[in-house]
Amino acid sequence: MKKTIKRFVKNNTLLMFLYRLFGNLSLSIIKPFLRTDDKLILFVSYGGRYYNDSPKYMYEYMKKDPRFADYKLVWAFTDPGRHSDIENRITIDSFKYYKTALKARCWITNVVVERGLDFKGINTFYFHTTHVTLPKYCGYDSQEPELTAVGFRYHYDVSCAQSQYEKELQYSMFGLKESQVIVCGYPKNDRIANSSASEYYQLRQRIGIPEGKKAILYAPTFRGCMDAAAEVNIDFRLWQQELGDDYVLLFRAHPVLVDKLDLTPYAPFVINTTSYPDNVDLMIAADILVSDYSGIFFEFGVQDKPMYAFAYDYDEYIKSRQLYVDIKHEIPGGDLSEKELVSLIKSGLTDEMKAKLLAFRNKYIAEYGSATPKAVDVIYENITR
């Protein structure tokens, strides 16, 4: 019910305007009575829904960094009870959340902290890890009504990018200046890039991948449809018949579809990993990635593993969503039919396809492997000035 109300407000310009008007007014009244706590850092991942992604890996790094030994590191969650292992946690959108945000010296997030409002203080250092900005248009470039119609603004002080190409896109995407975007890579990708063979085998065992079989991670983008059948346009039976002897399929849909999919008829070939808490584990454990317009290409791509595009609805999709990166031509597979793609996976990448993936990485994922310490150094330098 709560999610339905939020979605309705976000999609209604008048309601969003009123929310911003009264929300900003209320916080502006409270703000003068709260002093900045120089030792307080707030973490938010995907609007408080998860403990994952780059904020998680930065938090874990900072917990071990002696420079932050006397800092209070606080996480905001929609359901704090699910994260009892986190010492300091609060409920997002609560009064305590806004009070903590107003007092914090630093915000670390992969999306936003302000919940559609404008209350960042002059003493708050706002660090944006990003959660993959490519390949679809996003931010101001997307021209989404919820951003443009009500005057929404990004207030990041610093944002991470993986390449010079992405850095320059973020100028218009988030309204940032050249000095505000650091090309250091994404902190979450450090673990993927530096994973070991032992971690690979341990994760395969945890996920349930049979010994001797290769794992294909299929992670399609969310097209905005709540109908699982319309969202998941794949013939699992075909894949099982053609690939079942040598492969398993790790299927990861958008979290909103987690309760709408019944993949048991295709077990044990299909392993539904939609509710798996951290997709970094899946990317390390998988041998092959198949996706369409998802940013997962720009994470999985730090590894020397095959990637295939399954953009079966390419011509239709680009009518409604513009792309920064032409997935159809820059990743093997493109808009092949399902049967053609399955055949390609069985035969493997050609030398030409391998060269295409290397060029893709060099252009879009130029920096990876040491983003976390670089990002934490930037934060420390800025909050201790």
Backbone torsions as a table, in degrees:
resi	resn	phi	psi	omega
1	MET	NA	-44.9	-179.6
2	LYS	-62.1	-41.4	178.9
3	LYS	-64.2	-39.2	-179.9
4	THR	-63.3	-42.7	179.0
5	ILE	-63.9	-44.4	179.4
6	LYS	-60.7	-43.7	-179.5
7	ARG	-63.9	-38.7	179.9
8	PHE	-65.2	-43.5	179.5
9	VAL	-64.4	-44.7	-178.8
10	LYS	-61.4	-32.6	-176.7
11	ASN	-93.4	3.3	178.5
12	ASN	-114.7	111.8	-174.2
13	THR	-59.2	-42.7	-178.9
14	LEU	-64.8	-46.1	-179.9
15	LEU	-64.9	-38.2	178.5
16	MET	-66.2	-37.8	178.0
17	PHE	-63.2	-45.2	-179.7
18	LEU	-66.6	-39.0	177.4
19	TYR	-59.7	-46.8	-179.9
20	ARG	-66.3	-41.6	-178.0
21	LEU	-60.7	-53.4	-176.4
22	PHE	-77.0	-31.8	177.1
23	GLY	-65.7	-47.3	179.1
24	ASN	-64.7	-39.4	179.3
25	LEU	-63.0	-45.5	-179.6
26	SER	-61.2	-44.4	-178.1
27	LEU	-71.2	-31.0	177.9
28	SER	-67.5	-26.6	177.1
29	ILE	-74.6	-38.6	-178.0
30	ILE	-76.3	-38.5	-171.0
31	LYS	-49.5	-45.7	-176.5
32	PRO	-62.6	-19.0	-177.2
33	PHE	-92.1	-0.3	-178.3
34	LEU	-117.0	124.8	178.6
35	ARG	-90.9	146.9	178.2
36	THR	-66.1	132.7	174.8
37	ASP	-97.6	108.1	-175.0
38	ASP	-66.1	-10.8	-178.5
39	LYS	-112.4	22.4	-177.7
40	LEU	-117.6	126.3	180.0
41	ILE	-126.7	130.8	-178.0
42	LEU	-107.5	132.7	178.8
43	PHE	-115.1	136.2	176.2
44	VAL	-141.5	130.3	176.7
45	SER	-123.1	123.6	179.3
46	TYR	49.5	52.4	176.1
47	GLY	64.4	23.3	177.9
48	GLY	88.4	4.4	-176.5
49	ARG	-77.5	-24.5	-172.9
50	TYR	-139.2	160.7	166.2
51	TYR	-108.7	88.3	-175.0
52	ASN	-163.7	-169.6	174.1
53	ASP	62.1	-166.7	-174.1
54	SER	-59.0	-39.7	177.2
55	PRO	-56.0	-36.8	178.4
56	LYS	-61.3	-47.2	-175.9
57	TYR	-72.2	-29.3	174.2
58	MET	-70.7	-40.8	177.8
59	TYR	-59.9	-47.3	-178.0
60	GLU	-65.9	-34.3	176.6
61	TYR	-68.8	-43.5	-178.1
62	MET	-67.9	-31.0	177.6
63	LYS	-61.7	-28.0	-179.1
64	LYS	-96.9	-9.9	-176.5
65	ASP	-83.7	118.3	-177.7
66	PRO	-60.0	-21.7	178.7
67	ARG	-64.7	-22.5	-177.2
68	PHE	-110.9	18.2	-176.8
69	ALA	-59.4	-33.8	-178.6
70	ASP	-103.6	18.5	177.8
71	TYR	-94.4	150.5	173.4
72	LYS	-99.3	115.4	-178.7
73	LEU	-102.9	115.1	-173.0
74	VAL	-115.6	134.3	175.6
75	TRP	-106.1	143.4	174.7
76	ALA	-110.7	129.0	-178.7
77	PHE	-131.7	154.7	172.1
78	THR	-71.3	-29.7	178.8
79	ASP	-137.0	82.7	-177.2
80	PRO	-57.9	-26.9	-179.2
81	GLY	-61.4	-23.2	179.8
82	ARG	-79.4	-5.9	-174.5
83	HIS	-127.9	54.3	-175.8
84	SER	-65.5	-17.6	179.6
85	ASP	-78.5	-11.3	176.9
86	ILE	-89.0	121.4	-173.5
87	GLU	-63.3	-51.0	-176.5
88	ASN	-109.9	108.1	-177.6
89	ARG	-143.0	146.8	-178.3
90	ILE	-135.5	167.7	179.4
91	THR	-90.8	124.9	179.8
92	ILE	-65.9	147.6	-179.2
93	ASP	73.0	2.9	175.6
94	SER	-84.6	167.4	176.4
95	PHE	-60.1	-39.0	179.9
96	LYS	-63.4	-33.9	178.4
97	TYR	-62.6	-50.4	-177.8
98	TYR	-67.0	-35.1	176.6
99	LYS	-64.0	-43.9	178.8
100	THR	-64.3	-43.6	-179.7
101	ALA	-62.9	-40.3	-179.9
102	LEU	-67.8	-29.9	-178.6
103	LYS	-88.5	-24.6	-172.4
104	ALA	-63.8	139.8	175.9
105	ARG	-76.5	-26.2	-176.4
106	CYS	-143.8	139.4	171.6
107	TRP	-113.1	134.9	175.4
108	ILE	-126.0	120.7	-177.1
109	THR	-151.5	160.4	174.5
110	ASN	-102.2	-3.9	177.5
111	VAL	-131.5	-97.5	176.9
112	VAL	-142.3	161.0	177.5
113	VAL	-108.9	-29.6	-168.5
114	GLU	-78.2	-2.8	173.7
115	ARG	57.7	38.4	178.8
116	GLY	82.6	3.7	-178.7
117	LEU	-108.5	-176.9	179.7
118	ASP	-131.1	90.8	-178.5
119	PHE	-137.0	14.5	177.9
120	LYS	-61.0	128.9	179.6
121	GLY	-84.0	164.3	-178.1
122	ILE	-68.6	-21.0	-179.9
123	ASN	-96.6	2.4	-179.0
124	THR	-90.6	126.3	174.9
125	PHE	-96.4	118.0	-171.1
126	TYR	-105.0	107.6	-176.8
127	PHE	-106.6	123.1	-177.9
128	HIS	-107.6	112.7	-179.8
129	THR	-76.2	-19.8	-167.8
130	THR	66.6	163.7	174.2
131	HIS	-132.6	43.1	-177.1
132	VAL	80.7	111.6	-178.1
133	THR	-91.6	-14.4	-177.5
134	LEU	-106.4	161.5	2.3
135	PRO	-94.6	-10.9	-174.2
136	LYS	-83.0	148.5	173.5
137	TYR	-56.4	136.1	177.6
138	CYS	-146.3	177.0	-177.3
139	GLY	63.4	-146.6	-179.9
140	TYR	-60.6	-30.9	-178.3
141	ASP	-62.1	-26.9	-177.0
142	SER	-72.9	-19.8	-179.6
143	GLN	57.3	32.0	178.0
144	GLU	-70.8	135.9	-177.2
145	PRO	-54.1	-36.9	-177.6
146	GLU	-65.4	-18.2	177.3
147	LEU	-96.0	-46.6	-172.3
148	THR	-82.2	-37.8	-172.5
149	ALA	-72.3	-27.9	-174.7
150	VAL	-111.7	9.8	175.4
151	GLY	74.2	29.4	179.0
152	PHE	-61.9	142.4	179.4
153	ARG	-133.7	139.7	171.1
154	TYR	-86.6	140.1	-177.2
155	HIS	-122.4	28.7	-178.0
156	TYR	-61.8	140.8	171.6
157	ASP	-88.4	-38.5	178.4
158	VAL	-142.8	141.6	179.1
159	SER	-133.2	144.2	179.9
160	CYS	-87.0	145.0	173.0
161	ALA	-137.7	159.8	-179.1
162	GLN	-100.4	-12.2	-175.9
163	SER	-157.8	165.2	175.7
164	GLN	-63.7	-34.1	178.4
165	TYR	-59.7	-48.8	-179.9
166	GLU	-68.6	-38.5	-179.9
167	LYS	-54.6	-48.1	-177.6
168	GLU	-67.4	-31.3	176.5
169	LEU	-66.2	-34.1	-176.9
170	GLN	-68.4	-15.6	177.6
171	TYR	-61.3	-46.8	179.0
172	SER	-87.5	-30.9	-178.3
173	MET	-60.7	-45.7	-176.7
174	PHE	-121.1	4.8	-179.7
175	GLY	68.6	38.9	-176.3
176	LEU	-102.0	157.9	175.7
177	LYS	-93.5	165.3	-177.7
178	GLU	-55.5	-40.3	-177.3
179	SER	-72.0	-12.7	-176.6
180	GLN	-92.5	-5.9	-178.9
181	VAL	-115.9	120.1	180.0
182	ILE	-106.2	130.9	178.8
183	VAL	-89.7	88.2	-178.8
184	CYS	-125.6	-8.5	-173.6
185	GLY	94.5	-177.6	177.9
186	TYR	-102.6	130.4	179.6
187	PRO	-52.4	-39.0	-179.0
188	LYS	-62.6	-28.8	-177.2
189	ASN	-74.8	-15.2	177.8
190	ASP	-58.2	-45.8	-178.0
191	ARG	-65.6	-38.2	179.2
192	ILE	-65.2	-48.1	-176.8
193	ALA	-66.2	-31.1	-174.7
194	ASN	-104.8	13.1	-178.0
195	SER	-66.5	152.0	-177.8
196	SER	-105.0	168.8	177.3
197	ALA	-64.3	-37.0	-179.6
198	SER	-65.8	-38.3	178.0
199	GLU	-66.3	-39.4	178.2
200	TYR	-55.8	-48.0	-177.9
201	TYR	-72.3	-36.7	178.1
202	GLN	-63.1	-42.6	-179.3
203	LEU	-69.2	-37.7	177.2
204	ARG	-59.6	-41.7	179.3
205	GLN	-66.0	-42.1	-179.2
206	ARG	-64.4	-40.4	-177.3
207	ILE	-76.6	-24.6	179.1
208	GLY	99.2	27.4	178.5
209	ILE	-82.3	121.4	-177.6
210	PRO	-62.4	143.6	178.4
211	GLU	-63.3	135.6	177.4
212	GLY	91.7	-4.6	179.0
213	LYS	-110.9	144.0	175.4
214	LYS	-83.8	147.8	-177.7
215	ALA	-109.3	125.1	174.9
216	ILE	-100.8	120.9	175.0
217	LEU	-92.2	114.7	177.1
218	TYR	-107.3	112.4	-175.3
219	ALA	-130.8	84.2	179.5
220	PRO	-74.0	153.8	177.5
221	THR	-73.8	159.7	178.6
222	PHE	-85.1	126.2	-176.8
223	ARG	-96.3	5.0	176.1
224	GLY	88.0	8.7	-179.2
225	CYS	-104.2	132.2	-179.3
226	MET	-83.9	-4.1	178.4
227	ASP	-85.0	111.6	-175.7
228	ALA	-59.3	-39.0	-178.6
229	ALA	-63.2	-38.5	179.5
230	ALA	-72.9	-32.9	-178.6
231	GLU	-75.1	-38.2	-173.9
232	VAL	-103.7	86.0	-176.2
233	ASN	-96.5	73.5	-178.1
234	ILE	-144.0	140.5	178.0
235	ASP	-92.9	89.2	-176.6
236	PHE	-59.9	-32.9	-179.3
237	ARG	-64.6	-40.5	177.0
238	LEU	-60.8	-48.3	-179.3
239	TRP	-61.6	-39.7	-179.1
240	GLN	-65.9	-42.5	-179.7
241	GLN	-65.8	-40.1	-174.5
242	GLU	-85.7	-30.5	-171.7
243	LEU	-118.9	-8.4	-171.7
244	GLY	-58.2	-28.5	-178.0
245	ASP	-70.0	-30.9	-172.1
246	ASP	-119.8	-10.9	-173.6
247	TYR	-132.9	161.8	162.8
248	VAL	-124.6	156.9	-178.4
249	LEU	-112.5	116.1	174.7
250	LEU	-89.2	105.9	-176.0
251	PHE	-96.2	125.3	179.8
252	ARG	-129.6	102.5	178.0
253	ALA	-91.1	177.3	175.2
254	HIS	-65.5	143.1	-177.5
255	PRO	-54.2	-27.8	-178.4
256	VAL	-66.5	-15.7	-178.6
257	LEU	-99.3	5.3	-172.2
258	VAL	-57.3	-35.2	-178.8
259	ASP	-96.3	5.4	-174.3
260	LYS	-108.5	-0.8	-175.5
261	LEU	-113.5	132.4	173.6
262	ASP	-119.1	102.3	-177.1
263	LEU	-106.4	9.3	-178.4
264	THR	-60.0	-30.5	178.9
265	PRO	-62.6	-17.1	-175.6
266	TYR	-107.0	5.1	176.6
267	ALA	-72.3	149.5	3.2
268	PRO	-89.1	4.7	-178.6
269	PHE	-63.3	-45.2	179.9
270	VAL	-96.3	126.5	174.3
271	ILE	-111.4	113.8	-177.4
272	ASN	-78.7	108.6	-178.2
273	THR	-107.5	19.2	-176.8
274	THR	-59.2	-37.0	-177.9
275	SER	-93.9	3.7	179.1
276	TYR	-63.3	132.3	-168.7
277	PRO	-65.5	-31.6	-174.5
278	ASP	-136.5	114.8	-176.7
279	ASN	-72.2	-9.3	175.0
280	VAL	-61.2	-42.6	177.2
281	ASP	-57.1	-43.2	-177.6
282	LEU	-65.4	-40.4	-178.9
283	MET	-67.8	-34.6	177.3
284	ILE	-70.8	-41.0	-175.7
285	ALA	-76.1	-24.8	-176.1
286	ALA	-79.9	151.4	178.3
287	ASP	-99.0	-22.5	-175.0
288	ILE	-143.1	144.9	174.0
289	LEU	-116.8	135.5	170.6
290	VAL	-125.2	126.7	176.9
291	SER	-151.5	-168.8	-178.9
292	ASP	-130.3	-81.6	-178.3
293	TYR	-117.3	23.4	-176.1
294	SER	-86.0	149.1	176.5
295	GLY	-70.6	-5.3	-178.8
296	ILE	-61.3	-23.9	175.6
297	PHE	-57.9	-33.7	-174.0
298	PHE	-87.5	3.0	173.0
299	GLU	-110.4	-55.9	178.6
300	PHE	-58.0	-29.9	-175.0
301	GLY	-66.1	-7.7	176.3
302	VAL	-75.4	-9.8	179.7
303	GLN	-100.4	157.9	175.6
304	ASP	-90.0	66.3	-179.7
305	LYS	-129.8	151.9	-179.8
306	PRO	-63.6	141.7	173.3
307	MET	-131.2	140.5	180.0
308	TYR	-131.4	139.4	174.4
309	ALA	-93.3	133.1	175.9
310	PHE	-120.7	69.7	-176.2
311	ALA	-94.8	64.3	-173.3
312	TYR	-65.1	-22.8	-179.0
313	ASP	-113.8	32.5	-172.7
314	TYR	-52.6	-53.4	-175.9
315	ASP	-60.8	-37.7	179.5
316	GLU	-74.4	-40.6	-175.6
317	TYR	-63.1	-44.5	-175.7
318	ILE	-71.6	-7.3	174.2
319	LYS	-71.8	-27.5	-177.4
320	SER	-110.8	-21.3	-179.4
321	ARG	-131.8	121.2	176.3
322	GLN	-81.1	152.8	-177.2
323	LEU	-120.7	138.9	172.5
324	TYR	-77.2	-29.8	-175.8
325	VAL	-123.8	129.5	-178.7
326	ASP	-82.7	86.5	-177.4
327	ILE	-54.5	-36.9	-176.4
328	LYS	-56.8	-36.9	-174.5
329	HIS	-105.9	-15.6	-173.6
330	GLU	-102.0	-7.2	177.2
331	ILE	-129.9	135.5	179.6
332	PRO	-51.9	142.9	-179.5
333	GLY	106.9	-56.9	178.1
334	GLY	56.3	-124.4	-179.0
335	ASP	-108.9	38.4	176.6
336	LEU	-62.0	156.8	173.7
337	SER	-70.4	166.6	-178.1
338	GLU	-61.4	-43.8	179.5
339	LYS	-63.9	-39.8	179.1
340	GLU	-65.8	-38.7	179.5
341	LEU	-66.3	-44.8	179.0
342	VAL	-60.1	-40.8	177.6
343	SER	-63.4	-39.4	179.3
344	LEU	-65.6	-41.1	178.4
345	ILE	-61.9	-40.8	-179.9
346	LYS	-65.6	-38.3	-176.9
347	SER	-82.8	-25.0	177.9
348	GLY	89.3	169.8	-178.1
349	LEU	-71.7	140.1	172.0
350	THR	-83.2	168.9	177.7
351	ASP	-60.8	-36.1	178.8
352	GLU	-65.0	-39.6	178.6
353	MET	-68.7	-38.5	177.4
354	LYS	-62.6	-40.2	177.8
355	ALA	-64.6	-36.4	178.5
356	LYS	-64.3	-41.9	179.5
357	LEU	-68.2	-35.3	177.7
358	LEU	-66.1	-41.4	177.6
359	ALA	-64.5	-37.5	177.6
360	PHE	-60.6	-47.5	-179.8
361	ARG	-64.7	-45.3	-178.0
362	ASN	-61.5	-32.2	-177.8
363	LYS	-84.8	-43.9	-170.4
364	TYR	-105.0	-19.9	-177.3
365	ILE	-129.0	52.3	-173.5
366	ALA	-67.4	-30.6	-178.5
367	GLU	-118.1	126.7	177.0
368	TYR	-165.1	156.2	174.1
369	GLY	107.2	-22.4	-178.9
370	SER	-142.7	32.0	-176.8
371	ALA	-70.1	-37.5	-173.9
372	THR	-59.9	-54.7	179.2
373	PRO	-61.8	-34.6	178.8
374	LYS	-66.1	-43.1	-179.5
375	ALA	-66.3	-43.2	-180.0
376	VAL	-64.7	-37.6	176.9
377	ASP	-61.2	-42.3	179.1
378	VAL	-61.6	-43.0	179.4
379	ILE	-63.5	-47.5	-177.8
380	TYR	-61.7	-43.1	180.0
381	GLU	-61.4	-36.6	-176.8
382	ASN	-80.2	-35.2	-176.1
383	ILE	-88.0	-6.6	178.9
384	THR	-109.9	9.8	179.3
385	ARG	-66.5	NA	NA
